[in-house]
Amino acid sequence: QVQLVESGGGLVQTGASLRLSCAASGRTFSNYNMGWFRQAPGKEREFVAAIRRSGGSTYYADSVKGRFTIARDNAKNTVYLQMNSLKPEDTAAYYCAAGDSAVLTLWPYYDYWGQGTQVTVSS
């Protein structure tokens, strides 16, 4: 089992920045690929960003590319999502996930999930 706890969400204005953190415990963190997903009310869960277990490869949704950066610190068992130039359409609950599948952009391929942290961007 892997336990994931997100933090760092909040209410910000358009153009602001936030950094989300996801602390992992349980099994060896460096064995897992990590992803961030988000879900707005009435919408499906969508892929935001992912990073492979070594940290060597990262992937982003087109909607966040150039604004968000995913990173991991395997020594601290933590994955981060730096979010810059936030827009109202970024408003959602953000979830981190861990998995060992080669597929990183689809949520069913992840095995473990955090409880989520809310990000609200006001216009």
C-alpha positions as CSV (number, residue, x, y, z in Angstrom):
1,Q,0.0,0.0,0.0
2,V,1.0,3.6,-0.7
3,Q,-0.6,6.4,1.2
4,L,-0.7,9.8,-0.5
5,V,-1.5,13.1,1.1
6,E,-1.8,16.3,-0.9
7,S,-1.4,19.8,0.4
8,G,-0.9,23.3,-0.9
9,G,-4.3,24.1,-2.5
10,G,-6.2,27.3,-1.9
11,L,-8.0,30.3,-3.3
12,V,-6.0,32.6,-5.5
13,Q,-6.6,35.2,-8.2
14,T,-6.0,34.8,-11.9
15,G,-2.3,34.9,-12.7
16,A,-1.2,33.7,-9.3
17,S,1.0,30.7,-8.5
18,L,0.5,27.7,-6.2
19,R,2.7,24.7,-5.4
20,L,1.0,21.5,-4.6
21,S,2.8,18.8,-2.7
22,C,2.0,15.1,-2.4
23,A,3.7,13.2,0.4
24,A,3.9,9.5,0.1
25,S,4.4,6.8,2.7
26,G,4.3,3.0,2.7
27,R,6.0,1.2,-0.1
28,T,9.1,2.5,-1.8
29,F,8.2,5.8,-3.4
30,S,10.9,5.6,-6.1
31,N,9.3,2.4,-7.5
32,Y,6.2,4.4,-8.7
33,N,5.4,6.7,-11.5
34,M,3.5,9.7,-10.2
35,G,0.7,11.7,-11.7
36,W,-1.5,14.7,-11.0
37,F,-5.1,14.7,-12.0
38,R,-7.9,17.2,-11.5
39,Q,-11.7,17.1,-11.4
40,A,-14.0,20.0,-11.5
41,P,-17.7,19.7,-10.4
42,G,-19.7,18.0,-13.1
43,K,-16.7,17.1,-15.1
44,E,-14.7,14.0,-15.6
45,R,-11.3,13.5,-13.9
46,E,-8.6,14.7,-16.3
47,F,-4.9,14.3,-16.6
48,V,-2.7,17.2,-15.6
49,A,0.9,16.0,-15.4
50,A,3.0,12.9,-14.7
51,I,6.6,12.0,-14.0
52,R,8.4,8.7,-14.3
53,R,9.8,7.0,-11.3
54,S,13.4,8.2,-12.0
55,G,12.2,11.7,-12.6
56,G,13.8,11.6,-16.1
57,S,10.6,12.0,-18.1
58,T,7.6,14.3,-17.6
59,Y,4.3,14.7,-19.4
60,Y,1.7,17.4,-19.4
61,A,-1.8,18.0,-20.6
62,D,-1.8,20.6,-23.4
63,S,-4.0,22.9,-21.2
64,V,-1.2,23.3,-18.6
65,K,1.9,22.9,-20.7
66,G,4.3,25.9,-20.2
67,R,2.5,26.9,-17.0
68,F,2.7,23.8,-14.7
69,T,5.8,21.9,-13.7
70,I,5.9,18.5,-12.1
71,A,8.9,17.4,-10.0
72,R,9.7,14.7,-7.5
73,D,12.2,14.3,-4.7
74,N,12.6,10.6,-4.1
75,A,14.7,11.3,-0.9
76,K,11.7,13.1,0.6
77,N,9.0,10.8,-0.9
78,T,7.3,13.8,-2.3
79,V,6.0,14.9,-5.7
80,Y,5.3,18.5,-6.5
81,L,3.1,20.4,-8.9
82,Q,4.2,24.0,-9.5
83,M,1.3,25.9,-11.0
84,N,2.0,29.4,-12.5
85,S,-0.2,31.8,-14.4
86,L,-3.3,30.2,-13.0
87,K,-6.6,30.6,-14.8
88,P,-10.2,30.3,-13.6
89,E,-10.5,27.1,-15.7
90,D,-7.8,25.5,-13.5
91,T,-10.3,25.5,-10.6
92,A,-10.7,21.9,-9.5
93,A,-9.9,19.3,-6.9
94,Y,-6.3,18.1,-7.6
95,Y,-5.3,14.6,-6.9
96,C,-2.0,12.9,-6.9
97,A,-1.7,9.2,-7.9
98,A,0.9,6.5,-7.9
99,G,1.2,3.6,-10.2
100,D,3.7,1.2,-11.9
101,S,2.0,1.1,-15.3
102,A,3.8,2.5,-18.4
103,V,0.6,4.4,-19.1
104,L,0.8,7.7,-17.3
105,T,-1.9,9.9,-18.8
106,L,-5.0,7.8,-18.0
107,W,-6.3,7.6,-14.4
108,P,-7.4,3.9,-14.4
109,Y,-3.8,2.9,-14.7
110,Y,-2.9,4.3,-11.3
111,D,-3.2,2.2,-8.2
112,Y,-3.1,4.7,-5.3
113,W,-4.8,8.0,-4.8
114,G,-4.7,10.9,-2.4
115,Q,-7.7,12.6,-0.9
116,G,-7.3,15.7,-3.1
117,T,-6.7,19.4,-2.5
118,Q,-8.9,22.1,-3.8
119,V,-7.6,24.8,-6.0
120,T,-9.9,27.8,-6.7
121,V,-8.9,30.6,-9.1
122,S,-11.0,33.7,-9.1
123,S,-11.3,36.0,-12.0
